[in-house]
Amino acid sequence: MSRYRSLVFFLAASAFFGGTFVAAKAGLEFFPPLLFVAYRFDIGAALLLSVVLYRFPRERWLPRTRADIAGILAAGVFAIGATNALIFVGQQYVTSGVSSIIYSLNPIMTPILAAFLLSDERLSRSGAGGMLLGLVGVALVVNLNPADLLGGAVVGKALVLAAAVSGALGSVLIRRADSTLDSTVRTAWALPVAAVLCHVSSFAAGEQASAVTWTPAALAALGYVGVFSGALAFIAYFGLLDDVGAIRGNLVFYAVPIVATLGGWLLLGETISALTVVGFGVICLGFVLLGRETITAELSRIRRGIAQRAGSGSDSVTGVVGDTPRWSEQD
């Protein structure tokens, strides 16, 4: 059940985060960037706190230990607040495609930070190769022109890169805190922290609520980033981090460009080039390399189980010839 839950979390986070860069770019036409993020978290916090207060008994939604507080702050300040503020400000200067590829450096940075801050998460050589393949695949999916990364708005790209670092740091600090709070409860407390951070930053930057242009398109963009890529996506994302760890959990950001591309093809009639299809394949190959150790361990476990049943004499179930199994642990 844990594997199925992790898969659901991965798919949900990929789907909901997939439209974030597009919705953010669209919404910046109507909102000052930091105020846009703050409103997003206001909506997400109101929704999630309502769910938590209704669903969880009091003893389960109140933080009680330093680890609980540390996990909330890591999520609210770094993984949610600073990360999204930097993305939204940076997207004033760069395209959604460039933003997505720069932010896809997040999974590369996570194992580097984990090596210093976590004792139970390390990346093998094949895993590192899978990470790099995934990044190459993302570049192919978004049809990245290297000139787009090297030239143009350096400030915007630096801000999105800083967002990737902040997101990776936040995910690692959440694992380090080892809070006992349910991931939904932790997210419900983290969103108000992120909202306050962004409102203070917006005020300090001199942004004004009167600068917002309230149109149907503005409401649609705000609704998407507040509900889907806000509350729902963060529930799935932080649940995934709790299940599989920071390194593998952040692989969701390799799947996000795939979801965004397929969504544009299905809903907007955008074309998918042959290079994009190759990119999908490269990302999948990267995932296979990253999961090779897990797959090998699972196959070994299955073989041991079959061998043990064969040894008990259940020939009809295990498929043995006489007393000898058809394959052994060495095969």
ABEGO torsion letter per residue (X at the ends): XAAAAAAAAAAAAAAAAAAAAAAAAAAAAABBAAAAAAAAAAAAAAAAAAAAAAABBAAAABBABAAAAAAAAAAAAAAAAAAAAAAAAAAAABBAAAAAAAAAAAAAAAAAAAAAABAABBBBAAAAAAAAAAAAAAAAAAGBBAAAAABEBAAAAAAAAAAAAAAAAAAAAAAAAGBABBAAAAAAAAAAAAAAAAAAAAAAAGBBAAABBBBAAAAAAAAAAAAAABAAAAAAAAAAAAAAEAAAAAAAAAAAAAAAAAAAAAAAGBBBBAAAAAAAAAAAAAAAAAAAAAAAAAAAAAAAAAAAAAAAGBAAAAGBBEABBABBAAX
